[in-house]
């Protein structure tokens, strides 16, 4: 396929897509690109000569209201706006969450503990019946929402350690991971939880044909991981790998969401089989990219962290060009995503144009 040189009309767009919150800008769906935004993203993952660095707007988040976790955690993105006053309530396992509208997020209700010792989990934990949710009705309602020329990414709350926290509180969950009297029970629970997640992922593919799963399981603070590399490798990694396998056997990509300064865990993260990870900027992004960029795709947003509404246009343009020239020439051996959730349109347009001029 012969790819034409960049033409300015490639930046024409047919719609603006709202950001995931009022604090984030809209993105644009371009319709004169030589290949679709979805195909370019897939080329990036396959390391097959993408024409530009994928950016926010080339994929879009999807969360259906029929899954209790989406409502409990306070983020529904589907066929019509969801009333924030209805956020919160019970998650998959009946744990009540409280949604704080000012903060735009949820926390488990205080004094709601389901467990104090994981050896008791079979007595108190009840897995939901996924067939009871209205998959067919949701598929029909969302048929026009799902945009097939971009990557559909389902956001999945909550992972393994985070699920443990929701049952026990943070301190008890962290101790349980290293308590020899409880680790056997945790492995049993995580194994069945991975089975349950596999069922849900299967339904998401069957009814919505999702392209990618963003799977949440935070692992660190601003300074370091919550636990040792060994504990993470033994207690968490096998089950994250199960999720990756559940995705890959259905042709779904997996992006791991894991906040914190987690670069110490990078070899574990690679071992999960996840296709992508967006480290927070408190990690050494250059170190991660140089040493592991050929093993996992990093979402990188460090170049836009100082951009604000007051930033001069020439500085925004220079920033986008730096990003394109730093990563663009290496996209077939060390591909990246521009995790530019808060980037202004000028940044994303310059980034696209700059990449097209020397990548296409």
N, C-alpha and C positions, 0 to 999 in steps of 0.2 A: 504494500500500500504506500503510495507516494503522499507524503505529508507536505502541504503547501507552507510557504513561509508565513510568518505571523501577519495577520491583517487586523487593523483596528476594530473592524466590525465583530471580531470574535468576543469583544467585551460588551456587546449588546446583550441585554437580558430580557426575559419575558415575565419574570415575577420576582418579588422580594419575599424572602422567607423569614418569618419572625424569629428572633433569638429565643433561647430557652428561658430567658427571664427578661423583664423590662430593662434591666441594667446592661444587657448585651445587645449589640447592633444586629440589624437584619443582615442576612446574606443574600446573594443573588444567584438565580439559576440561569446560567448562560446557555444560549441555544445555537451559537454559530461556531462553537469549538470544533476542530477537525475530528475529534472523537468525543464521546460523551464523558461527562465527569465520572461516571461509574466505570467505564472502560479504562480511563486513565488511572483510577485508583487501583483497579485490578492489575493493571500493568505494573504499577508500583510494587504491589505485594509479590507479584511473580518475577519481579526484576527483569521486565521485558520492555525496556525503553519507553517509560512514560514520557509525555510531552511537557508536563509541568509538575511542580511539587504539589501534591494534593493539599487542600486547605479546608478549613471549616466552610461548609456550604457545598463541598463536593460530596459530603455524606450528611445524613440528617438523622436526628434522634427520633425514636418511636417508643412510646410506652402506652399500652392499652389499659383502659380503666377496668377491664374485667379481671386483671391480676391484682389481688389485694395489696401486694407490696407497693405497687405504684401509687395507689391512693394513700396508703399509710405513710409512705416516705415523702409524699408531697410533690410528686411530679408525674403528671399525666400529659402526654403529648400524642393526641390522636385526632379523630375526625372533626371535633369541635371543641371550643374552649371548655375547660373544666373549672367549676366554681371552687376557688381556694378555701372557701368556708367548709367544704366537704372533705378537705384533706385531713389526714390523721386516721385514727381508728385501728382496727385489728389488721395485722399482717397475715402472711401465709399460715402462721401457727397460732393465731389468736392473740399475739402480744399487742397490747394497745400502744399506739404512738400518739404523741401530741404535736400538732403542726403549729409553728410560730410564724405567722404571716410576715411579720417585720423582718425576720431573719431569712425567710424563704426556705425553711427546712424543718425536719421533724426529728424528735428524740423519743426514745421509749419513755412511757409514763413512769414516773418515780414510784417505787414501792410495788412494782408489778412483777417481781421476780417469779419466774416459773420454776427455777432450779437453784439449789445451792451446791449440789454435788452431781456431776455428770453420770455417776453410776445409777442415778434414779431416772434417767431420761426416758426409758421405755414406759415408765408409769405415768409420765406427765405430757410427753410430746405426742401430738397427733398430726400425721401428715394429711394435707387436704387431698381430696379427690379431684384431680385436674379435669376430669370429664364433666364435672358439674358446672364449669364455667362456660359461658355462651360464646364459644369460639366461632361458630358459624355466623352468629349475629354480628360479632365484632368484625369479622372478615368482610361481611357485606357493607357495614357502615364505613369501613376504612378503605374501601377499594379505590376511591378517588384521592384519598390522602396519601397513599403509598406511591411514591414517585420512582418509576423504574429506570430513569436515566441517571439517578444518583444512588449511592450506597445507602441502603436502609439499615440503620444500626439500632438494635434493641438494647435498651439500658436495663440491666438486671440488678436489682437490689434483693437480697444482700448475700455476701459470700459465705465463707466458712468461719473465720475468726469473728467477723462482724455478727454472724448469726449467733455464735456462742455468747457474745457480749449482750445481745438482746435477751437471751435467756437468763443470764447470771449477773450482769454488770461487769465492767471492765476488769476490776481487780481480781474477782473470782475467776473470770475466764482466762486471764493471763496466768494465774497460778495453776489452774486446771491443766494447762498445756504442758506443765513441767512436773505435775504431781503424778508419780508412778502409779498411785492408786486409782487415778482417773483417766490416764491416757488410753487405756484399752477401751473404755466406754466411749471416749471421744472418737477413736478410730471407727468404732461400730456406728456411731451416729453420723459421722462425716461420710462414711461409705453409703449409708442409706440416703443421706441428704444429696449426695452426688447422683444416686439413682433417681431421686425426685427431680432434681434439676435437669437430668437427661430427658425425662418425660416432658417437662415444660418446654425445653428447647425444641424437642420434636414437634410439639404443637405450634410453636412460633414459626417454625419452618413450613409446616403443613398449611397453616391458615394465612400466613402473612408473607411467606417466602423471604424472610429477612436475609440480609447478606452478611451481617456482622453482629456479634454480641459484645457489648461493653459490660464486663463482669467486675463488680465492685468487691474489693476486699482490702481495705486499708491495712498497712503493716507497719507504720512508723510515725514518729513525732517529727518536729522540726529539726531534731538533732541526730536521731538514730532510730533503727527499728525497735518495735515493741519487744522483740524476743531475739534470741541468738540465731545465727545462721543455721546451726544444727537443728534447733527446735523448729524453725520455719521449714527446713528441708524435710524433716521427719513427720511433722504434724499437719502441715498445710499443703506443701507442694504436690503430694500424690493426688490430692482431691482437685486442686486447680488443674492438674494434668487431665483428670477425668473430664472436667468441663471442656477443656480444649479438644479432647477426643470426641466428646459429644457434638461439638461444633463441626469439627473437620470431617467426620463421617457423613455429615449432611451438606458439605460444601459451604459451611459458614465460617467466616473469619472470627477470631477471638481477640479482642483488645482487653488487656488487663488494666483496670483502674486500681491504683494502689498509691494513696497519698503518703507523704512522709519522706524523710531522707533515707531512702532505701537502697542506695547504691551498693551497700554491703551485701545485699541480697541478690545482686544482679545475676549471678550464676544460677541461683535457684529460680529466678524469674524466667531465665532462658529455658531452664529445665522443665517448666510447666508446659512448654509447647505453645504458649501464647504468641500470636503473630505481631502484636503491637503493645507498646506501653508508653504512656506519656508521663515521664518523671516530672515532679515539681522542680521549680528552679533552684531550690536549696540543694539539689544534687549537682555533682560535677558533670554537666552535660557533655563537655568536650571529652572527658575521660570515658564516659559511657559510650559515646559515639565512636571514638577512635578504637576502642578495644572490643566492643560488642555490637557495633552497628551492622556487621555482616551476619549476625545471628538473630537479631530481632529488630523490628522497625520502631524507631523512637518518634513520638510526637514531641516537637520542640517549639516552645513559644518564647524563649529567652529574649529574642531580638525585639519583641514588642512590649516588654514589661514596663518600659518607661514612656511609652506613648500615651498621651492624654489628649483631651480636646484642645489643649493649648499648644500642642506640639506643632511647630511650623511645618508646612507641607514639604519643604526641601529635606527636612530631617526624616519624615515618614518615607519619602522616596528613597533616600539613602539607606535607610534601615532595610527596606524590602530588597533593594539591590544587593546589599551585603549578604542577606540570607540566601538569595538565589545563587549568588556566585560561590558561596561557601559550600552549599550542599548539592546544588544542581548538577555539577559535573560528575558526581559520584552516585547518581541515583540507581544505577544498575547493580552496583556492588554493595552500597550502603544507603539504601533508600530511607527517607524520613517523611513525616507529615509536618505541615505547618499547623500547629495546634493553636491557631490564631482566633480563638473564640471572641476576643474583645478587639480585634484589629479593625480599624476603619476601612471603608471600601477602597480608599486610595491605596492603602498598603496592599490589599489582596490583588488589586488590579495591576499594580506595578510588579508585584511578585510574579503574577501570571505572565505578563508581557515579557519580563526579563527572562524567565525560564524558557518561554517559547522561542525567543530569539536565538538561544544557543543550544537548547535541548531538542527542538523539533527538527 
